[in-house]
Amino acid sequence: MAPTSPPHPAAGARTALSRRTLLRGAAALGVVGAVGGLGLAGCGSDNPDPDATPGPDDAASGSGRVLVSMTDAAASLAAGRESRLALGLGDERGTLVRDAPDTLTFEVQDTDGGSVAFGLEIARHDAGLPRAYFPLVVTIDQPGFYRAVTEVDGATVDAAFEVSTEGDIAIPQPGEAFPSVTTPTVADAGGVDPICTQDPPCDLHEIELTTVLGSAPVALLVSTPAFCQTAICGPVLDLFVAAQAAAPDVAFIHVEVFASADAVEAEGLAATLAPAVAALDLPFEPCLFLIGADGVLRRRLDVIYDEVELREGLDALATR
């Protein structure tokens, strides 16, 4: 869906890690955004309880519902580019509710309350997932701060987010040639141990990206299931693995976030990133890159996707 709108330099592993806002459980049903507050995104193990709730200052709304931004917007949304903002519906404490409406209609407003895009009816997405979200896809021409606004049970709820200048976004954008980044494989782990933290390990570590980039469609998922098992990295990897059968012409590759699982246990989020993740300057995960046979990034699904969005993205690769 593409609604209409009205008339860093590369960092080293530890530098990039300082920019990370690992999901602290965006997916663990905790708050990563609030009415009037900027949303953060990522995926981590510091809040492993899926029923955990945030503190009283993390979210507040007299309506009984808040809009939760699951996307690290400032690090991923570029002015003038089609952008996807993953939004969830939370209760007064910010915990994502399980009874979200079938659809919500959104408006995007600037800081003066002016309408940037409106009438954006978005279906709930939760196929194959334990929680629901609403992917807002919109192109915003100017960098700055904006609000996604919708109505739930007669009350207005909103979430603030930031759109950055295109040149300030380090990670690959749709429409750009995807960088030639070496990914770990069973044959050559490239200093990553283990190359898969799923238990048991998934089978998506046989193909090295540079051997297929520019010659075949590629689906590249960055996620770390061992460190957000009750969050979202595990579920989206499960969906990713299951999707292979329906897309035999696409090269499926999974990349772990950290170079060493032992280092994560010892150092937490200060652990060194896997070389491929550092090279992409990726400040959040999970992140799914859908790359055409010509090596051009077609679509990027940040933080969360369900069976429907995944299937649509893979189908688009097959038809281009």
HUVEN-V88166 format. One record per residue. N is the residue number from 1. RES is the residue in three letters. PHI is phi in whole degrees, -180 to 180 (* if undefined). PSI is psi in whole degrees, -180 to 180 (none if undefined). OMEGA is omega in whole degrees, -180 to 180 (999 if undefined). Layout:
((N;RES;PHI;PSI;OMEGA) (N;RES;PHI;PSI;OMEGA))
//
This chain:
((1;MET;*;132;179) (2;ALA;-132;87;-177) (3;PRO;-65;154;179) (4;THR;-89;156;178) (5;SER;-115;142;176) (6;PRO;-70;162;176) (7;PRO;-61;none;999) (8;HIS;*;114;-177) (9;PRO;-32;158;180) (10;ALA;-59;139;-177) (11;ALA;-113;155;173) (12;GLY;-73;170;-174) (13;ALA;-56;-47;-175) (14;ARG;-76;-32;175) (15;THR;-65;-46;179) (16;ALA;-62;-37;-177) (17;LEU;-65;-30;180) (18;SER;-67;-20;179) (19;ARG;-89;-9;-174) (20;ARG;-71;140;172) (21;THR;-124;71;-171) (22;LEU;-61;138;-163) (23;LEU;-45;-5;175) (24;ARG;31;22;178) (25;GLY;91;36;162) (26;ALA;-45;-44;-178) (27;ALA;-87;-13;179) (28;ALA;-86;22;178) (29;LEU;65;25;173) (30;GLY;-102;178;-176) (31;VAL;-84;133;167) (32;VAL;-128;11;177) (33;GLY;-166;165;-179) (34;ALA;-156;161;175) (35;VAL;-56;123;179) (36;GLY;80;1;-178) (37;GLY;-118;154;179) (38;LEU;-75;137;178) (39;GLY;-83;148;175) (40;LEU;-120;165;-179) (41;ALA;-148;160;178) (42;GLY;155;-165;177) (43;CYS;-153;122;-176) (44;GLY;-145;178;-176) (45;SER;-108;7;-175) (46;ASP;-79;-8;177) (47;ASN;-136;72;-169) (48;PRO;-78;-9;-175) (49;ASP;-85;115;-177) (50;PRO;-66;-13;178) (51;ASP;-105;11;-180) (52;ALA;-66;148;180) (53;THR;-123;152;-178) (54;PRO;-80;175;177) (55;GLY;-73;170;-174) (56;PRO;-67;-19;-179) (57;ASP;-91;-5;-175) (58;ASP;-78;-28;-179) (59;ALA;-156;146;177) (60;ALA;-157;137;178) (61;SER;-162;133;178) (62;GLY;-76;-8;-175) (63;SER;-83;-14;-175) (64;GLY;90;-8;177) (65;ARG;-136;146;172) (66;VAL;-127;155;176) (67;LEU;-95;126;-174) (68;VAL;-110;119;176) (69;SER;-84;125;180) (70;MET;-100;2;-173) (71;THR;-108;137;172) (72;ASP;-79;79;-168) (73;ALA;-62;-44;-176) (74;ALA;-61;-28;-179) (75;ALA;-94;-4;-172) (76;SER;-136;-23;-177) (77;LEU;-97;120;-177) (78;ALA;-110;136;177) (79;ALA;-60;138;179) (80;GLY;83;-2;179) (81;ARG;-115;146;174) (82;GLU;-62;127;-175) (83;SER;-124;150;180) (84;ARG;-122;121;-180) (85;LEU;-114;117;180) (86;ALA;-86;122;-177) (87;LEU;-122;139;175) (88;GLY;-120;163;179) (89;LEU;-108;123;-177) (90;GLY;-116;165;174) (91;ASP;-83;-171;-175) (92;GLU;-62;-23;179) (93;ARG;-92;-3;179) (94;GLY;92;-4;179) (95;THR;-72;128;-178) (96;LEU;-60;131;-180) (97;VAL;-84;157;-179) (98;ARG;-101;2;-179) (99;ASP;-119;42;180) (100;ALA;-64;149;179) (101;PRO;-61;161;178) (102;ASP;-64;-37;178) (103;THR;-142;154;170) (104;LEU;-133;146;178) (105;THR;-108;124;-172) (106;PHE;-111;152;166) (107;GLU;-126;143;173) (108;VAL;-107;128;-178) (109;GLN;-121;151;173) (110;ASP;-86;-177;-174) (111;THR;-69;-16;177) (112;ASP;-93;3;-178) (113;GLY;86;4;178) (114;GLY;-73;146;-177) (115;SER;-82;124;178) (116;VAL;-98;-36;175) (117;ALA;-154;148;-174) (118;PHE;-151;165;179) (119;GLY;65;31;-177) (120;LEU;-90;95;-178) (121;GLU;-86;120;-174) (122;ILE;-124;129;179) (123;ALA;-77;149;173) (124;ARG;-65;138;177) (125;HIS;-117;123;178) (126;ASP;-159;15;-178) (127;ALA;-65;114;179) (128;GLY;84;6;-178) (129;LEU;-119;156;178) (130;PRO;-84;-1;-179) (131;ARG;-147;159;-175) (132;ALA;-103;155;175) (133;TYR;-151;168;-180) (134;PHE;-128;112;-179) (135;PRO;-84;109;179) (136;LEU;-90;116;-179) (137;VAL;-112;121;-174) (138;VAL;-156;152;174) (139;THR;-108;123;-180) (140;ILE;-115;124;-170) (141;ASP;-75;-32;-173) (142;GLN;-116;140;174) (143;PRO;-67;156;179) (144;GLY;147;-166;-179) (145;PHE;-103;140;-177) (146;TYR;-140;170;176) (147;ARG;-130;137;168) (148;ALA;-94;126;-173) (149;VAL;-124;136;175) (150;THR;-148;176;-179) (151;GLU;-123;133;179) (152;VAL;-130;122;180) (153;ASP;52;40;176) (154;GLY;83;-2;-180) (155;ALA;-113;142;178) (156;THR;-83;132;174) (157;VAL;-128;151;-179) (158;ASP;-150;164;177) (159;ALA;-139;131;178) (160;ALA;-85;149;177) (161;PHE;-153;161;-178) (162;GLU;-114;138;173) (163;VAL;-109;129;-175) (164;SER;-99;162;170) (165;THR;-63;138;-174) (166;GLU;-53;-41;-178) (167;GLY;-68;-14;180) (168;ASP;-89;-7;180) (169;ILE;-93;117;-175) (170;ALA;-84;-33;-175) (171;ILE;-74;153;-177) (172;PRO;-58;140;179) (173;GLN;-107;148;174) (174;PRO;-53;137;-178) (175;GLY;98;-11;179) (176;GLU;-98;153;172) (177;ALA;-66;132;-178) (178;PHE;-77;137;-178) (179;PRO;-66;149;179) (180;SER;-81;94;-175) (181;VAL;-113;131;179) (182;THR;-79;130;-179) (183;THR;-112;148;-180) (184;PRO;-66;146;176) (185;THR;-134;171;175) (186;VAL;-60;-38;-179) (187;ALA;-74;-31;-179) (188;ASP;-146;100;-176) (189;ALA;-73;-16;177) (190;GLY;60;32;178) (191;GLY;85;7;179) (192;VAL;-101;129;-176) (193;ASP;-145;114;-5) (194;PRO;-83;165;179) (195;ILE;-78;-11;176) (196;CYS;-148;126;180) (197;THR;-98;4;173) (198;GLN;-70;148;180) (199;ASP;-121;111;-4) (200;PRO;-73;165;-179) (201;PRO;-59;146;178) (202;CYS;-77;171;-175) (203;ASP;-102;25;-174) (204;LEU;-105;38;-179) (205;HIS;-128;26;179) (206;GLU;-92;-30;-174) (207;ILE;-101;131;175) (208;GLU;-95;132;-170) (209;LEU;-53;-47;-173) (210;THR;-66;-18;180) (211;THR;-78;-16;-178) (212;VAL;-122;-15;-177) (213;LEU;-62;124;-180) (214;GLY;90;-2;179) (215;SER;-127;-15;180) (216;ALA;-150;153;174) (217;PRO;-63;144;-177) (218;VAL;-131;137;170) (219;ALA;-116;113;-175) (220;LEU;-116;116;-179) (221;LEU;-110;126;172) (222;VAL;-102;118;180) (223;SER;-161;157;-179) (224;THR;-131;82;-173) (225;PRO;-58;-32;-177) (226;ALA;-68;-22;-175) (227;PHE;-109;11;169) (228;CYS;-155;49;-175) (229;GLN;-62;-33;179) (230;THR;-96;6;179) (231;ALA;-99;-113;-174) (232;ILE;-132;-19;-178) (233;CYS;-60;-40;179) (234;GLY;-65;-53;180) (235;PRO;-59;-42;-179) (236;VAL;-70;-31;175) (237;LEU;-67;-40;177) (238;ASP;-59;-45;178) (239;LEU;-63;-39;-179) (240;PHE;-64;-47;179) (241;VAL;-61;-44;-177) (242;ALA;-67;-23;-175) (243;ALA;-79;-12;-176) (244;GLN;-57;-42;-174) (245;ALA;-61;-33;-177) (246;ALA;-86;-4;-179) (247;ALA;-136;66;-173) (248;PRO;-67;-19;-178) (249;ASP;-90;-2;-178) (250;VAL;-100;136;176) (251;ALA;-85;117;-179) (252;PHE;-96;128;-179) (253;ILE;-135;131;174) (254;HIS;-110;135;179) (255;VAL;-124;129;176) (256;GLU;-75;156;-176) (257;VAL;-80;-42;-172) (258;PHE;-106;152;179) (259;ALA;-71;-30;-176) (260;SER;-144;122;176) (261;ALA;-65;-35;178) (262;ASP;-63;-38;179) (263;ALA;-67;-35;177) (264;VAL;-64;-42;179) (265;GLU;-62;-37;-176) (266;ALA;-85;-38;-171) (267;GLU;-112;-8;-176) (268;GLY;68;-143;-175) (269;LEU;-75;1;173) (270;ALA;-84;-3;-180) (271;ALA;-64;152;-178) (272;THR;-69;138;177) (273;LEU;-73;153;171) (274;ALA;-60;145;-176) (275;PRO;-54;-40;-179) (276;ALA;-65;-39;-179) (277;VAL;-70;-41;177) (278;ALA;-64;-39;-179) (279;ALA;-65;-33;178) (280;LEU;-81;-9;-178) (281;ASP;54;44;-175) (282;LEU;-84;118;-175) (283;PRO;-95;10;-180) (284;PHE;-158;167;172) (285;GLU;-158;163;-3) (286;PRO;-70;159;177) (287;CYS;-147;129;180) (288;LEU;-110;121;176) (289;PHE;-102;125;178) (290;LEU;-110;111;-168) (291;ILE;-115;131;-180) (292;GLY;-72;169;180) (293;ALA;-65;-17;178) (294;ASP;-88;2;179) (295;GLY;86;6;-180) (296;VAL;-94;133;178) (297;LEU;-69;120;-179) (298;ARG;-89;-41;-174) (299;ARG;-154;148;176) (300;ARG;-129;123;179) (301;LEU;-107;104;-175) (302;ASP;-89;136;167) (303;VAL;74;-49;-175) (304;ILE;-151;144;170) (305;TYR;-153;158;177) (306;ASP;-114;-175;-179) (307;GLU;-59;-36;-176) (308;VAL;-68;-51;-180) (309;GLU;-64;-38;179) (310;LEU;-63;-46;-180) (311;ARG;-63;-43;179) (312;GLU;-61;-42;-180) (313;GLY;-66;-42;179) (314;LEU;-69;-38;177) (315;ASP;-62;-38;180) (316;ALA;-65;-36;177) (317;LEU;-64;-38;-176) (318;ALA;-72;-21;-174) (319;THR;-104;8;-178) (320;ARG;-122;none;999))
//
